Amino acid sequence: MADFKIWMNGRLVPQEQAVLPVNSAAVFYATNVFEGLRAYWNERDGEMYGFRLADHLTRLRESMKMMRFTVPYSDDDLFEAVRTVLSGNEVREDVHMHLVAYVAAPGLDATTPTGLYINPRKRPRVMEGNGLKCCVSSWTRTSDNAIPIRLKSGSNYQNGRLATLQARADGYDQPIFLNRHGQVAEGSGATFFMVRKGRIVTPTTSSDILESITRTTLIEYVCPEVLGMDVVERSIDRTELYVAEEAFFCGSGYEVTPILSIDRFPLGKGEVGPVTKRISSAYLDLVRGVDRKHPEWRTPTYKKVTL
Ligand SMILES: Cc1ncc(COP(=O)(O)O)c(C=O)c1O
């Protein structure tokens, strides 16, 4: 890929010019909040669709509020910035983007000045066709009153990094976190779902998880309306993982990524289950606009619209 240009504080700049001061809180303490979202190319419509951009901007605002950040951009400005970064780079393929609000000043308690950049990049599907071997991590998901996962700050992701590297060192692909109550939380950067006794189950939003936009999409639309199956939101015990029929991670980056085994217990037949398969293909149809329902979730980049 020729490097895409980055939108940084109002301008499209080459990657090498998108730099931060080494003494900034952003570099030293990872004092930032961010969103990760995908935009999908629809050949028939000749359009790039940003999926649930308005919801990502709302969550970015919530993270900024919790971190006491101020940035001089309205949601409309950010919407225009996303359009600019995609159309300015003439992107006509699926991309993943990070929208990052950061603190450029030094100091642990610095809140200003803050800046913002948008970095589009290619990001392949997490798994093609196959699925993940997961383990229950011995690291605990950080709790809401310590380092809240609801707040999407780069610094929080050290928790996921520790667990992911441990999982890989132990011969697994990805960890599953338990929370401070010993119940299932989520993956390092994705929400957890399982199928148990024929029902689709996911932890509640009070389980020390990110309030995932993909999770909401599956709960509000994909599962009930495409599959005809409601999602049960409840606490999940560790041992339930071992006897689940199916499981998967979901997220803007992960999309729907099957889990084949947990702590070496195969789930179901140890292959991608039928419910996971249907959810995955329904989700991909929706985000790309093959399924025309919920057009308000697909923000066009090239056609002029308001958010
Ligand atoms: C920690 C964590 N949990 C869950 C998710 C899934 O969230 P979303 O569906 O909004 O991308 C992500 C992805 O950003 C994440 O980083």
The ligand as an ORCA input file, in Angstrom:
! r2SCAN-3c Opt
* xyz 0 1
  C     -11.393     -3.494     24.461
  C     -12.356     -3.589     23.336
  N     -13.512     -4.240     23.527
  C     -14.425     -4.340     22.541
  C     -14.208     -3.783     21.288
  C     -15.259     -3.820     20.237
  O     -15.848     -2.547     20.146
  P     -16.478     -1.996     18.811
  O     -17.496     -2.998     18.382
  O     -17.124     -0.717     19.188
  O     -15.389     -1.834     17.837
  C     -13.008     -3.118     21.059
  C     -12.747     -2.540     19.743
  O     -12.458     -1.406     19.606
  C     -12.065     -2.994     22.106
  O     -10.918     -2.344     21.916
*
